[in-house]
Amino acid sequence: MRYFIVIATAACLLSIPARSSGSNVFVEIGLETRYVHGDSTYYISGDDPVLGSWASELEFPLNNLTAGVSLVVGSRHEKNSSQTKGQFCLAWLRTVSENAGTMKDSDWIENDAVCGEPPHAGRDMYTESDAQVQGTILDINYAYHFRCGNRWTLGPMIGYRSQKFEYEIYGLRGMYWTTPVYGAGRVLDYEITYKIPYIGLSSDLLLGRNNQFQLHLAFAYSDWAKAEDRDNHILRYKLHEGDCEGEAYLVNVMLGWKFRSRWILGLGGEYVDIDTSGRQHQRFYAGPFVGTTYDVDDKITACSWSTIFKISYAF
């Protein structure tokens, strides 16, 4: 339903007639690709009367090519028709390749003797697995730019971003204390959703003799970021569900080149940092511990860099 609403909204906006001479309204529709590099990680910890202090960290890779559509609807300043005034932007992207890289699983246990191991400093268990992922990114924002000269505009921005990634994790290889471990088959299913309303600043700088280049800079901050995840440990018949809140930073830099009267090439990058904390609910849904439940402290974070390429057509 959400994707239907997005497509319907885009269709309605594109039904705006092409601007006539003298009108300051414009529409740009484009194709966009992003290579995302980074990770989404959750870290849980607690104190147990038998194990002592313990912690577990699962790092899920975000190394994927995404592709989708972008839409811009805006207006120009009357004093300089090359400068953008109000601007509504929408981008919807989906992962192209399922191969995401290596998932890393680390565990620390204070009382090693309970597990039949001698005292062991540092990380006690570590495994790597192959990750496959399907994901979507939806970003919507509106910015209003004030003129700061004939080439520079600056103004406030408000927006919303949603990121959802669904993983299937296969195999494992690593060490439990000093013992090598190996496994095959699907071992874990993981789903993470980030919801980020944000505010920030947006700026455009015109370059070139005929203003054919435009440098776009945007910085956004959210104190209302929300992360919800669901981790199914298939081998242990155990389900983890986390609910966290926190903050996020987003930085975007794009250089646009108007190489034809209506065609624009864009190249840029984006940095996203999300840091949330809350609680995770765990329950055994089968096996010898079926019905056992408990809650633990949880931190869900994400850090990623994106390289962006897009081509747009202006109406």
N, C-alpha and C positions, 0 to 999 in steps of 0.2 A: 504494500500500500504506500509506504514512504517513497519508493522509487517512482510509483505511478504519479504521486503528487508532484515530484520534482519534474518529471517529463511533461506533465500537463502544464505546470507553471512556465516551463521553457517554451512550450508551444504557444501559449498565450502571449508571452513577451515577444516572440518572433513574429507574431501577427501584426505588431506595430508597423505601419507603413514606413517604407524607406524615407529618409528625411528629404524634404524638398529644400530648394535653395533658400537660405536664410534661417532655416530651423537649426536649433542647437542640440537636438536630440540625436543620439546615435546608438546603434546596436552592433555588437561584434559577437560572432559565433566562431568557435574554434575547436580544433582537435589538440589534445594535450597528452604528453607522456611524462612520467616521473620515474626515475630510478631511486627507490627508497633504500637507504642503508642505515641499519641501527638495530635496536632490540626493544622488546617489551618484556619486563621482568617482574616477578613477584617474589617477595621475601617474607617468610613467616617465621615466628619465633615464640618461645615460651619456656616455662619451667615445669619439669615433671618430677614427682617424688622418686622415681626410679632412675630415669635417664639423666636427671639434673637439667642444666640449661641446654637448650637445643635450638637449632636454626636450620632452615632449608631455603634454598634459592633456586628458582627455575628461570632461565634466560631463554626467551624465544626470539629467534632471529627475524629481522625485518629487512631482508635483502631480496627485493623483488622489483620487477618492472611493472608499473601500473600505466593504464591508458584510459582515456575517457574524453568527455566534452567539457567545454567551458563556455560561459555566456556572460557578456557584459552589456548592461543597459545604462546609459548615462546622458549627461548634458555637458555642453561646453560653455566656457565663459564668453560673454559677449565682447569683451575688450580684446580677447585673443582666442580665436576659434580653435587653436591647437591645444589649449589648456582645458583639462577636464575639471568639471565642477562637481556635481553629484554623480555617484557611480555605484551601481548594484552589480556584484560579481557572484557567479555561481560556478563551482567546479565539481564534477562527479567523476571519480576514477575507480577502476577495478583492477586487481592483480591480473597480469597476463600469464605468468608462469607460476606453477604450483611449488616448484622447488625453492625452499627458503634458506637452506643452509643447515647449520648444526645447532640443535638445542642442547643447552648445558644445564646439568642438574648437580647441585652441590649440597652437602649436608654436614653439620657440625653437631657432635654429641659430647657432652661433658664427661659422663660416666661411661668410659669405653668398656669397663669390665663387665657391665651388664650384657654387652653384645659379645662377650668372650674374647675381647681384644685387650692387649696391654695398653698402658697410657700412651696416648698419641696426640701430639701437638698439632694444632691447626685443623684444616679440613680433613674430615674422616672418610667421606664417600664422595666420589665424583664420577659421573658418567656423561657420555655424549650420545646423541641420537640424531637421526635424519628427520628433518622437518619438512612437511608440505603444508601449504597455506592457501586459503582463498580469502580475499579481503576487499573492502570498499572504503573509500574516503569521500566524504561529502563536506564541502566548505561553502558557506554563504556569508557574505558580508556587504555592508553599505558604508561608503565613505563620502564625506563632504569636504571638498578642497577649497581653501581660500587662496587667492592670489597673493604671492609674496614677491612679485616681480613679473617680468615678461616671460620668464622661463621656469619659475619655481612655484609650486603650489604645496600646501600643507593643510591637513585637517584631521578631525576625529573620525574614528572608525568603530563600528560595532558589528559583531558577527557570531557565527555558530559553526562548530566543526564536530563531525561525528566520524570516528574511525572504528571499524569492526574487522577483526581478523579471526578466522577459524582454522585451527591447526589439527593435523593428524601426525602423530609422532611414531616413528618406526625404529625398532632395534635399540640396543644399548651396548656400550662398551666403555670400560673404565676400571676403577679400583674401589673396592670396599676395604678400607684400611690398607692392608698390604696384599690383598687377594684380588687378582684380575677377575672381572665379571664380564659376561657376554650374554646377549639375548637377541631374539629375532621376533619378527611380527609386529603388529601394532600394539604399542604399550600405553599410549596416552592420547586423549582427545582434549583440546583446549580451545576455549573461546573467550575473547577479550573485546569489550566495547568501551571506548572512550567518548564521553559527551562533554564538549567544551564550549560554553558561551564565553565570549571574550570582548574586551574593549581595547582600543589602541590608537595609534597614529598612522596616517598614510600620507605619502609624499610623492610627487612626480617632478622630475627635472628634465626639461627639453634640451636636446643636444643637436649639433649639426647646423649647417648654414640654413637649411630649410626646415628645421625642427623634425627631421625624419627619424631621429632617435629619441626614445623616451626611457629614462631610468626611473623605475618604480621601487620605492622602499616602504616597507610596512613593518611595524612592531606591534605585537598584541600581547596582552596579559589577561589571565583568567584566575580569579580566586574562587571559582565555582566549578572547577573540573571534577568530573565524576568518572570512576572506573568500576566496571562490573565484570567479573570473570567467572568461568566455570571450568574446572579441571577434573576430568574423569580419569583416575588412575586405574586403568583396565586390569592390570595384573594384581592389584590389591583390592579390587571391588570397592573403591573408595572415591567419594565425590567431594571436591572442594569448591565452595562458592564464596567469592569475595565481594565486598561492597565497600569502596573507598572513596574519599573526597580529598581534594587538595587544590594545587595550583598548576598553571601551565604557562609557558612562554612560547611565542611563535615569532620568527623573524623571516621575512620574505624579501628577496631582491630579484628584480626582473629587468632585463634590457630589451626593449622592443624596437624593431627596425621596420619602418614603413617602406618596403622595397618596391611597392606598387601603390597606386592611388587608393586601393581598397584592401590590400593584402599586408599583413603584419607578421613578422617572425619574432618569436620571443625566446630568450635563453636566460636561465636564472637558477636560483637555488633557494632552498628553504631549510630552516632549522626548527625543530619542535622538541621541547623538553617538558615532560609531564611528571609530577611528583605527587602521589596521593597516599593516604594511609587510612586504615579502618580495621575491620574485623573480617575473619574468614570462618565460615561454618563448614565443618567436616563431618561426614557420616559414612559409615560402612553400609552399603546396600545389599551385600551378599557375603558369603564366606563365614569363617568362624566367629568374626566380630560383628555380624549383621545386627543393625539397630543401634550400635554405639555411635554417639555424637559428641562433639565438643567444639568450642570456639577458640580461636587463637588470634594474636596480633598479626596484622597484615600490612604490607607496603607494596603498592603497585606503581611501577615507574615505566617510562618510555623515553628514549632519546633517539632521534633520527635526523639524518641529513638527506635531502632530496635534490637531485639534479633535474631541472625542468626544461622541457622543450615544447613549444606550442606554435601553431600556425593558425591565424585568424583571418576572417573576412569581415569587413566593416560595411554595414548598410547605411 
